[in-house]
Amino acid sequence: MDAFQNIGKSVGNFGNSLGATFTPFAARTQQFVKEQLGQADDKIRLAEADMFLKWNEDVADQTQLPADYRELEARVDALRQVHQKMLSVTTQYSNEAYDYPPNLRESITDLSRNVTGRIQALSAAATPQEAQQALTSPTQAPTDPKTFPHAISRAASASAHLLPASDPLSSGLEKLATATRQIGQARLNMDHVIVEQLVKPWTTNLNIPFKNVAKHRQEVENARLLLDAAKARQRQREQGGGPAALGGIFKKNPADEAAADEQLRHEIETLEDKFIVAMEEAVAAMNDLLNTPEPLRGLSAMVSAQLEFHQASVDALHDIAESISVLQREQEPARK
């Protein structure tokens, strides 16, 4: 019988050693799988009804997060969706030609012109140095931005040059070219303000503060899983589970059992403290994110930039409307 007791002690020591080396990651994973599958005891295969009841028990045994914490999480998730939805649209302001799709055709024309120029320069090169210079010389940049107002300005100016300078239509086209060029420049100014004061800061929020909050929330979840795993082990010991003696042959040492219980209680207290600290840090990070004035600051900048652009457009169009009306009134009597 002493031999069996020695074997039992050896098995118990091996189990304790194995438990000590069981990593926190594995404990979290085990608890997560239990919660997802709704099974607290992997050794017993239960009937379908028993599994459902056991799943309910496991859910009830989970450490519940406070309602205020869950509310903060929901608000953070909503704010993140706001950033994503707004950026999915406002990032267009960084695309200069968002209001003029035909710019692609003009860009191809510019590229073709640059390639043709390089080929001609290479053909005219008489020395290796001239050939190298033809290859490395900077390409000719487009003369105007690829915005719709700038496109109207270019078309109006080119059209005016096709007519005699004395033609009233030529004068009207020149005035239109000047006004739409001003409107195009005002639009570029608006785009710059929106990109710098809304698009970039909001993108930074998604890349830094939101990821920082997500990290804190994950730490809370990890701490909760470790705590629940330790509590599950405690319930198992209280219910007489754990490494049981085979067929009742092995006997448990009361002193060892008391020491193991005390160690487990201390572990649970430590994990509870870590869980509380992780939750407090997550709450602070979420509150900082929710209370930052950056989103409203960017929104205000965008609205102000749009207001300035539209006001500049109204002013330019009002002036040209009066000028073209004068040209029209002067032309009508002459035609009659």
C-alpha positions in Angstrom: 0.0 0.0 0.0 3.0 2.3 0.7 4.1 1.8 -2.8 0.7 2.9 -4.1 0.8 6.0 -1.9 4.3 6.8 -3.2 3.0 6.4 -6.8 0.0 8.7 -5.9 2.3 11.3 -4.5 4.5 11.2 -7.6 1.4 11.6 -9.8 0.2 14.5 -7.7 3.6 16.2 -7.8 3.7 15.7 -11.6 0.2 17.3 -11.9 1.3 20.2 -9.7 4.4 20.7 -11.8 2.4 20.5 -15.0 -0.1 23.0 -13.6 2.7 25.4 -12.7 4.1 25.4 -16.2 0.7 25.8 -17.8 1.0 29.2 -19.5 -1.5 32.0 -19.0 -2.1 32.0 -22.7 -3.2 28.4 -22.5 -5.4 29.1 -19.5 -7.1 31.9 -21.4 -7.6 29.8 -24.4 -9.0 26.9 -22.4 -11.5 29.3 -20.7 -12.4 30.9 -24.0 -13.1 27.5 -25.6 -15.2 26.5 -22.6 -17.3 29.6 -22.8 -17.8 29.3 -26.6 -18.7 25.7 -26.5 -20.6 25.9 -23.2 -18.7 23.0 -21.7 -17.0 23.2 -18.3 -15.9 19.6 -18.1 -14.2 18.2 -21.2 -13.9 14.7 -19.7 -17.6 13.9 -19.7 -19.7 13.8 -22.9 -23.2 15.0 -22.0 -26.4 14.5 -23.7 -27.7 17.5 -25.8 -30.0 18.7 -23.0 -27.3 18.5 -20.4 -24.9 20.4 -22.6 -27.4 23.2 -22.9 -27.9 23.4 -19.2 -24.1 23.3 -18.7 -23.7 26.1 -21.2 -26.1 28.2 -19.2 -24.2 27.5 -16.0 -20.9 28.6 -17.6 -22.4 31.8 -18.9 -23.7 32.6 -15.4 -20.3 31.8 -13.9 -18.5 34.3 -16.2 -17.2 37.5 -14.6 -19.6 40.1 -15.8 -18.4 43.5 -16.9 -20.2 46.6 -15.4 -23.0 48.1 -17.4 -21.1 51.4 -17.5 -18.1 49.7 -19.1 -20.2 48.0 -21.7 -21.8 51.4 -22.5 -18.4 52.9 -23.0 -17.4 50.1 -25.3 -20.6 50.7 -27.4 -19.9 54.4 -27.6 -16.3 53.8 -28.7 -17.5 51.3 -31.4 -20.1 53.9 -32.6 -17.4 56.6 -32.8 -15.1 54.4 -34.8 -17.9 53.7 -37.3 -18.4 57.5 -37.5 -14.8 57.9 -38.4 -14.9 55.2 -41.0 -18.1 56.4 -42.7 -16.9 60.0 -42.9 -13.4 59.2 -44.1 -14.8 56.9 -46.8 -16.3 60.0 -48.3 -14.0 62.9 -47.3 -10.8 61.2 -48.4 -12.0 62.2 -51.9 -10.8 65.7 -51.1 -7.2 64.4 -51.4 -8.0 63.5 -55.1 -7.5 66.7 -57.0 -9.7 65.6 -59.9 -12.7 64.2 -58.0 -15.1 66.5 -59.8 -13.6 66.0 -63.2 -13.3 62.3 -64.3 -12.1 63.1 -67.9 -8.8 64.2 -66.3 -7.6 60.6 -67.0 -7.7 61.2 -70.7 -5.8 64.5 -70.3 -3.3 62.8 -68.1 -2.7 60.2 -70.8 -2.3 63.0 -73.3 0.3 64.7 -71.0 2.2 61.4 -70.6 2.2 60.8 -74.3 3.5 64.3 -74.9 6.3 63.7 -72.4 7.3 60.3 -74.0 7.3 61.9 -77.4 9.5 64.7 -76.2 12.0 62.3 -74.7 12.1 60.2 -78.0 12.7 63.4 -80.0 15.5 64.5 -77.6 17.1 61.1 -77.8 16.9 61.2 -81.6 18.6 64.6 -81.7 21.3 63.5 -79.2 24.8 63.6 -80.7 26.8 62.4 -77.6 26.2 60.0 -74.8 26.0 63.0 -72.4 23.1 64.5 -74.4 21.3 61.1 -74.5 21.7 60.7 -70.7 20.4 64.3 -70.2 17.4 63.5 -72.4 16.6 60.4 -70.3 17.0 62.1 -66.9 15.6 65.5 -67.6 12.4 66.2 -65.5 9.1 65.7 -67.3 6.9 68.6 -68.2 4.3 69.2 -65.5 0.7 69.9 -66.4 0.0 73.5 -66.8 -3.1 73.6 -64.6 -4.7 71.4 -61.9 -7.1 68.8 -63.0 -10.3 70.3 -61.4 -13.5 70.9 -63.2 -13.4 74.7 -62.8 -9.8 74.7 -64.2 -10.9 72.5 -67.1 -13.7 75.1 -67.9 -11.1 77.8 -67.6 -8.8 76.1 -70.1 -11.6 75.4 -72.5 -12.9 79.0 -72.3 -9.4 80.5 -72.8 -8.6 78.3 -75.8 -12.0 79.1 -77.3 -11.4 82.8 -76.9 -8.2 82.6 -78.8 -10.0 81.1 -81.7 -12.1 84.2 -82.2 -11.2 87.8 -83.1 -10.3 89.9 -80.1 -13.1 92.3 -81.0 -15.7 89.6 -80.8 -18.0 90.1 -77.7 -18.0 86.3 -77.3 -14.2 86.2 -77.1 -14.4 88.8 -74.3 -17.0 86.8 -72.4 -15.0 83.7 -72.7 -11.9 85.4 -71.4 -13.9 86.7 -68.4 -15.3 83.2 -67.8 -11.8 81.7 -67.9 -10.6 84.2 -65.3 -13.6 83.6 -63.0 -13.5 79.8 -63.2 -9.8 79.8 -62.6 -10.4 81.7 -59.4 -13.1 79.3 -58.4 -10.8 76.3 -59.1 -8.1 77.8 -56.9 -10.7 78.4 -54.1 -11.7 74.8 -54.4 -8.1 73.7 -54.0 -7.8 75.8 -50.9 -10.9 74.2 -49.5 -9.5 70.7 -50.3 -6.2 71.5 -48.6 -8.0 72.7 -45.4 -10.3 69.7 -45.2 -7.4 67.2 -45.8 -5.1 68.8 -43.3 -7.7 69.5 -40.5 -10.1 66.6 -40.9 -9.0 63.7 -43.1 -5.5 63.5 -41.6 -6.4 63.9 -37.9 -9.3 61.5 -38.2 -7.1 59.0 -40.0 -4.5 59.4 -37.2 -7.3 58.7 -34.6 -8.1 55.4 -36.3 -4.4 54.4 -36.5 -3.4 55.4 -32.9 -6.0 56.2 -30.3 -8.6 53.7 -31.4 -5.9 51.0 -31.6 -4.7 51.9 -28.2 -8.2 51.6 -26.8 -8.6 48.2 -28.6 -5.4 47.0 -26.9 -6.7 48.0 -23.4 -10.0 46.3 -24.1 -8.2 43.1 -25.1 -6.2 43.2 -21.9 -9.5 43.4 -20.0 -10.8 40.4 -21.8 -7.6 38.5 -21.2 -7.6 39.3 -17.5 -11.3 38.2 -17.3 -10.6 34.9 -19.0 -7.7 34.1 -16.7 -9.8 35.0 -13.7 -12.7 32.8 -14.8 -10.3 30.0 -15.5 -8.9 30.2 -12.0 -12.5 30.3 -10.5 -13.4 27.3 -12.6 -10.5 25.4 -11.1 -11.6 26.4 -7.6 -15.2 25.2 -8.3 -13.8 22.0 -9.6 -11.8 21.4 -6.4 -14.8 22.3 -4.2 -16.9 19.7 -6.1 -14.2 17.1 -5.6 -12.8 17.2 -9.1 -9.2 17.6 -10.3 -6.7 14.8 -10.5 -8.7 12.1 -8.7 -7.2 8.9 -7.5 -7.6 6.0 -9.8 -10.4 3.8 -8.5 -10.1 5.5 -5.1 -6.7 3.9 -4.5 -4.7 7.1 -4.1 -5.3 9.2 -1.1 -5.0 13.0 -1.0 -2.7 14.6 1.6 -4.8 17.1 3.6 -1.8 19.4 4.1 -1.0 19.4 0.4 -4.7 20.0 -0.4 -4.9 22.9 2.0 -1.8 24.5 0.6 -3.1 24.1 -2.9 -6.4 25.7 -1.9 -4.6 28.6 -0.3 -2.4 29.0 -3.4 -5.4 29.0 -5.6 -7.2 31.6 -3.4 -4.2 33.8 -3.6 -4.0 33.4 -7.4 -7.7 34.4 -7.7 -7.2 37.5 -5.5 -4.2 38.5 -7.7 -6.1 38.0 -10.9 -9.0 40.0 -9.5 -6.7 42.9 -8.8 -5.2 42.7 -12.3 -8.7 42.5 -13.8 -9.7 45.7 -11.9 -6.6 47.5 -12.9 -7.0 46.6 -16.6 -10.6 47.7 -16.5 -9.7 51.0 -14.9 -7.0 51.7 -17.5 -9.4 50.8 -20.3 -12.1 53.1 -18.9 -9.6 56.0 -18.8 -8.5 55.3 -22.3 -12.0 55.2 -23.6 -13.1 58.3 -21.8 -10.1 60.2 -23.3 -11.0 59.0 -26.7 -14.7 59.9 -26.4 -14.0 63.4 -24.9 -11.4 64.6 -27.4 -12.4 67.7 -29.3 -10.6 66.6 -32.4 -13.6 65.3 -34.3 -15.7 68.4 -33.8 -12.6 70.6 -34.6 -12.2 68.8 -37.9 -15.9 69.1 -38.7 -15.9 72.8 -38.0 -12.8 73.3 -40.2 -14.5 71.4 -43.1 -17.7 73.5 -42.9 -15.8 76.7 -42.7 -13.7 75.8 -45.7 -16.8 74.9 -47.7 -18.4 78.2 -46.7 -15.4 80.1 -47.9 -15.2 78.2 -51.1 -18.9 78.7 -51.9 -18.7 82.4 -51.0 -15.7 82.9 -53.3 -17.6 81.1 -56.0 -20.7 83.3 -55.6 -18.5 86.4 -55.7 -16.7 85.3 -58.8 -19.9 84.2 -60.6 -21.7 87.4 -59.6 -19.0 89.6 -61.1 -18.8 87.6 -64.4 -22.6 87.4 -64.7 -22.8 91.2 -64.7 -19.9 91.5 -67.2 -21.4 89.0 -69.6 -24.8 90.7 -69.2 -23.3 94.0 -70.3 -21.7 92.4 -73.3 -25.0 90.8 -74.2 -26.9 94.1 -73.9 -24.3 95.8 -76.1 -24.5 93.1 -78.8 -28.3 92.9 -79.0 -29.0 96.4 -80.5 -26.2 96.0 -83.0 -27.7 92.7 -84.2 -31.1 94.2 -84.6 
